[in-house]
């Protein structure tokens, strides 16, 4: 499970049903299981996500290693698009923030 920081002021874009709507727009069908939003998409079998608080989005994924390269590339593209829309940070910004957090 990974925790992603949500950009200050961005929570309003994913609160309530908005996170589910974002997931439907990005991945298609979404199920609600134990207060977590769950999808199966491409190599993500499954992806579970939930909001820990106004500053943290939690994502738990399992990858299907038996998919072709095109499916993997499409999955990564959609996953990054989802994380950017959900957190307000680009992939580059998320990496930079993660490195900074590790370094202390």
Number of C-alpha atoms within 10 A of each C-alpha: 10 11 16 20 19 23 15 11 10 16 21 11 15 19 14 11 9 14 21 21 15 17 22 14 12 15 17 12 14 19 14 12 9 8 11 18 18 23 21 18 21 20 22 20 15 16 19 22 23 18 22 11 12 16 16 17 20 16 18 15 17 13 16 13 10 9 11 10 10 10 15 17 13 14 18 15 11 16 18 15 14 18 20 18 19 24 21 19 19 14 13 10 12 18 12 11 15 15 11 10 9 7 7 6
